[in-house]
């Protein structure tokens, strides 16, 4: 029997009519990055909060590599029964399909989009040895270097990657990108001075910024993050017209039954409304943002259009 609370039923309509023995076993949530990054953090917070929904467990399955296409292609090939789910993102399903020469799935047709989960800013961050305390100073320093600026981001083709390329174009400096397998490894590389500049999601950076081990120059969203309120937005830092949130969503294989899609959307929305979940996400700079399946499906179509246009304009090719 489908189990939902009155809150979940109120959030998403029409009500599920069918009597379905779901979930009757554990489910997998595939994450296209390694442990410690924003996507992994969101996945683990929600998995813990959904013990009642998945009494046999919602198992986190990290599948980093290949621009998160390993995780996405695994879900695309899975049975559409609600037991193999994907923590989706714009980079995975809107950007990489444009940037990559070959991709093992059809981003527009191989997935069922269930709900958005959360969003957060990425941060332009530097090692303290970099003599720049603002974005404009970073641009001036980078332009003065004889070689392109080496910087890192979580995964080639991520919003962080494409956003930094747009920023570099505005500031007039050349770049050389290094893609890591998630925000955690990118942050570790910054701390170890393997790279001096990064475009990284806020969650893995929070403790490093608070301890002064790294320096944030700007957040990517149109509003400052309450977690680091002293850090200006890109617009406040002098670059108008760039506001880029990073989000996580929930997807499954094409052809999932509508009643399971509605059940999952309602169950995850209910989890995201729990005070403990809100607090844990906020501590990492994340904001809950659930939406019904139809709205999320339309949102994904718009994301493929807008990010696809930006990806083509950047003229980047990922082998």
N, C-alpha and C positions, 0 to 999 in steps of 0.2 A: 504494500500500500504506500502510495506517495505520502510523505510526511512534510507538512508545511505549517508554519505558524500563521495566525491571523494577520500579523504584520506583513509577512511575505505575500500573502494573498492580496492584501490591500495595495502593495507596491506594484504588482504586476497582474494584469488582466489580459484576456479572460482567464477565469479560474481553470485549473487543470481538471478535466472531466474524467479522463481514463483512469482505470485502476491498474497500476503498473507495479510489479515487484521490483522496484528500483529505489535505492541501491541495495542489492542483495550480497555484494562482495566488495572487496577493496577496489578503489579506482586509482589510476596513476595521473599525476599532473606533471607533464613534461615542461622543463625550463631550459631555454636555449643558452644558458650561461652557467658558470661555475658558482660555487658557494661564496657568499659574502656580498654579492652584488644586489642591486635594488630588486630585480625580479625574484631572486632566490629569497630575499627577505620577505617580500610580499607573500610568496607562495607558502613559506613556513608559518607566517603569522596566521594566514587563513586556514591552513591545514589543521593547525592546533585548535582553531576556533570552531571547526566543523566536525568535531567528534560525534555529535549527536546526529548530524546529517549522514556521515559515512561511518557507521559504527564499526565497520571492519577496516577502516583507515583510508585516508587520502594520502597516498605515498608520493613524495616529491622525487622526481627522476631527473637529475641534472644531465643534460646532453649538450655540453658546450662544443663550440667549433663550427667552422664553415658558415660564419655569419648567422648562426642559430638555425640554419636550414636542416641540420640533422634532427633536431627536435621537431621542427615543423613537418618535415617529410615523413617522419615516423607516425605522427598523428594523422596526416593526410591518408596514409595507407591503412590505418586501423579500422576495425569494425565500428560503425556509427552507433554504438550501444550505450554511450555515456560513461564508459569505464576507462577511456583513454582521452585525456583532455590536454589542452595546450595553454600555457601562459603566453599569450600573444602580445605583439607590439607593432608599432609602425615600422620599425627597422626590418622586422621579420617578414611582414606581409604587405608593405607598401614601398619600401625603399630598395631592399635587396633584389626583389624581382626585376627592378629596372637596372641596377648597377651590375648584377652578376651576368656573365656570359651564359652560364648554364645553371638552371635551378630545377630541383627535382619535384616541383609541384606547381600547380596553377593557383596563384594566390587569390584570384577572383572567384574561383569555382570549386576548389577542393576542401573548403572549410565551412562549418556552421559557426557563425558568430553569436555568442551567447550573451555576454554582458561585458561592459568595461568594469574594471576593478578599482584602479587608483591612478593617480598621476603625481608627478614631481618635477622639479627643475633639474637640468644638469648645470654644472658649475665649471666655469673657466678657472682653473686652479694651477698654481705654480709652486715649485719647490722654493723655500725661502732664499736660496742662493741666487735666484733670478732677480735682477735689479729692476723690478717693475711692481708697482703697487696699484696700478689702474690698467684698464684695457688699452687706453691710448698709449701709456708708457710701454706696455707689452708690444704694441704695434711698432713703436719707434725702435725698441730694442731688437725686435725680429728683423726689421728692415735693414738694420745696421750690420747684421750677421752676413758673412760671405756665403754661407750655405743655407738652404731652406730650414725653417724651424721644424725640428722633430717634436712631435707631440703624440700622445696616446689617447685612445678612447676604448670603451668596451665594445668589442666587435667591429670589424669593418662593415660599413653600411649602416651603422647605428645613427639615431638622431644626433647623438653627441658628435659623431664623425662629420656628418653632413652640415650640422650647425656650425662647427668650427671652420669648415671650408668656406661657408658663407661669410663668417666673421673675418677670416683672413683676406678674402677678396675685398671686403669693405675697407680693411685697414692697410691693404697693399703690401702684404708680405707673402713669401712662398712657403709652402709646407711640405713636410714628409710625414705621412701618417703611419703609426704603428697600432694595429688592432690587437686587443687582448681578449681573453675569454671571460669577459665580465668586468664589472666595476671593481670588484675586489682585487683581482690581479693587476689592473691598471693603477689602483691606489698603491699597491705594494711596490710597483715599479717607480712611482713618484717618490715614495719614501726612501727607496734605495738609490735614487738619483740615476736610474737607468734611463729615465726621461725627466725633463725638467718642467714640462708643460703638459697639462691634460685637460680634456673635456670629458668630465666624469659625472655620473649621477650623484646627487647629494647623499643618499643613504650611507655608502661606505666611507664618505669623507667626514662625516659629522665629528667623530672623536678626534680625527687628525687636525681638523680646523680648530676645535676647542683647545687642543693642546699646543697649538702654534707650530705643529710639525709641517703643515702646508698652509698656503695662503690663497684665499679665494678672491678673485677679481670681479666676478659678476655671476649672477644667476640668470638662467635663460628665459624665465617666464616674465609675464607683464607686471607681476607684483612680486615684491620681496618675499622671501621665505621667513615665516615666524621663527624658524629654527636658527637662522643666521640673519637676523634683521639688519645687521650692520653692512651686509653685502649688497651692493646696488644691483639693479637689473641691468641688462645689456643696454637698454635705452637710456637709463640714468647714467650709465658709464660713457655715453657719448655716441652710441651707434643706434640710430633710429630704425624702426621697421623690422626688427628681429625679435619675435616672441615665440619660443618653442618649448612646449611642455613635452615631457616623456610620459607615456602612459603604459599600463599593463591591462590586458583584457583576458577574457576566457573564451576559448574556441574549442571546437571538436571537429571530427571528420564530417564531410558532406553527408547529408541524408539522415541526420539524427532525428528521431521522433520529436514532434513538436511538444508533446507533454513532458518529455525529459528535458528539453531545452528550457521550457518555462519553469520547471521545477528547479533546475540548477541556477537559473538567473535569480529566482526568488530566494533560494537558500544562500547564495553568495551575498545577495543584497542584505539579507538578515544578519549574516555574519559581519558585514562591513558596518552595520549600524550598532554593533555591540560597543559599549563604552571602552572596554578593555582593548578591543581591536583598534578603535579610533585613536586611543592613547598610544598604543605601540606603533602604529603607522606614523602618527604625528611626531613621535620621538625620532623618527628617521627622515622627517621632512616630506612625508607622503600624505596625500589627501584622498579619502575614499570618494569614488565617483561612479557608483553603479548606475546602469541604465537598462531599460527593457530590451529584449532581443531585437525587435524591429528597429528601435532607435539606434542600437549599436550597429546593426547591419548597414543602415544608412550612413552612420558615422564612418564606418570602414570604407565605404565607397568614396566618400569625400576625402578620406586620408590617402587612399590610393591615387586619387587625382592630384591633390596638392603636393604630397611628398614625391610622387612620381615626377611631377613637373620640376621640382627642385633638384631631384636626382639627375634628371637629364641635363639640366642647366649646369650642374657641377662638372659634367664631363669626366666622371670617375668610372673606371671599370675595375671590377673585382673578379679576379680569375677564379 
